Amino acid sequence: MLDKREQILSFVIPVKDEEATVSILAEEIINVVKKLDKNYTSEIIFIDDGSTDNSWNIIKDLSEKYKNIVYGIALRRNFGKSIALEAGFRNATGDIIFTMDADLQDDPLEIPRFVEALESGYDLVSGWKVNRLDPPSKTIPSKIFNKVTSFLTKVPLHDFNCGYKAYKAKVIKSLRLYGELHRYIPVLAHDLGFKVGEISVTHHPRRHGKSKFGIERYVRGFLDLLTVLATTRWLLKPGHLFGGIGLLLGCLGGGILVYLTALWFLGGGPIGDRPLLIFGVLFSLISIQMISLGIIAEFFIRVKNPREVSELISKFTRD
């Protein structure tokens, strides 16, 4: 449960060419937080991720207008959403950290519902755009991506791509983002033992500008999904990952060689010029290499645990 003292709600918002919306969004957030029943204050951090329009100047004006509430961070160029979020996370001072998009498709009126969900015991609450107001070219690939991700990671969320999320500060302190890992924050948090939840949120159509993401983000996303699976499910047991692949290839290669050997004994003719023989030998050799790599990786795990145990402790009676 969150304590009852005055708490800071930090809003970490990446910005890329959103000059028409950042002022409106800042004012809406400030007004919503003021109306909360409890004693909350807001902190809004806009991260200009290489904008080419007037976004940065507007952010600077907002920082002057709302001193000690609105802050701006300008990246030297466009580094992507994960790096922008990481920059905001490392400078956020709030007890609760929100992430949302700057295009006004995320509704600040949902803020109290996120806070309520966190107070009920969740460490991370993700938004779910049930009625997503985007074209089919975005919604259909997104649904496929979410179902595959949920199945492989065993995290029961409907909308990993939703940027509207709320976190307790301890979750953010345990994460490091790069690449396209921002959409997998719930998976990374779940792997560390944090309680992850989901609420449905209102999704508005884009009123200004255009989307910065295309179909290529799903390709990058699936590649990063492999990274996430390797660094969560198999981080402490790499022998299972490489050994499992090695055993699979070994069975396949061994089966091919047994088949060809039986064929030769039964008078099926010479097998030396059969392409299948090459595949059988190749799979068998790769199998040995993968199993050996898994054993070596296990040796490294024995020498140095890649995950700090202190990050996994929830409570300690000495405190």
C-alpha positions, 0 to 999 in steps of 0.5 A: 500500500502507498503511504498517506503523506504528500506524494509526487506523481511524476509524468514521463512523456517522450515528445517527437514533433508534438508542438500542437499538443504538449501545452494542452497535455501539461495543463490537463495533467495539472488540472486532474492532479489538483482535483485528486482527493488526496494530497498529490503534487505533479511533476511533468518531465517532457523528453524532446527526442530529436524534434524538428518542429517547435516542440522544445521551445514550447517545453521551455516556455512551459517550464517557465510558466509552471516552475517546479512542475514542468521540466524539459530534457532535450536529447541530442538527436532522435534515440527512440522511445526507450532511451527517452523514457530512460532519461525521464526515469532517471530524473523523475523524483515521484513516488508514482511514475506515469508514462503516456504519449504526448499526442493527446490520445491518452486521457489524463482523466484516467489518472485517478483510476491508475492511482487507485489500482496501485493503492490496491496492491499493484506495483505496475498498472498498464493501460488497455486500449479496448476500443483503439481508435487507429486504422486496421493497419495498426490494430491488427498487427498489434493484436497479433503481437500482443497475443504472441507476447502474452503467450510466450512471456506468460504475462496476461496483458492484452496491450503491451504496446499501450504507453499509458502506464503507472509504476511505483518508484521501486519498479523504475529503479530496478529497470534499465531500458534500451532498444525497443524494450519499453513495450516489455516493461511489464514482462521485465517487472513481472520477472523481478517479482513485481505485481503487474495489473491492467485497466481499460483506458479511453483512447482518443483519435489522433487530432494533430500530427501523425504517428511516428511508428510503422510496421517495422516496429513490430519486426524490431519488437519481435527481435527484442522479444527474443532478447527479453525471453533470453534475459528473463526466463533463461537468464539464470539457466542458460544451459536449458536454453542452449541445451534444449536447442542442442538436444532438438537439433541433435535428435533431428540430426541423429534421426536423419543419420539413423534413417540413412544408415538403415537405408544403406543397410537395406540396399537403398544405394549409396548415401554419400551424395545425398543432401540429407546426409549433409543436413544430418551431419550439420545438425549433429555438429551444431547440437554438440556446439549448442550443448557445449555453449550451454555448459560454458554459460552455466560455468559463468553463472556459477562464477557471477550471478548476473542479477543482484539478489538485493533487487529481488528482496521484497521485505526484511524484518530487520528494517 
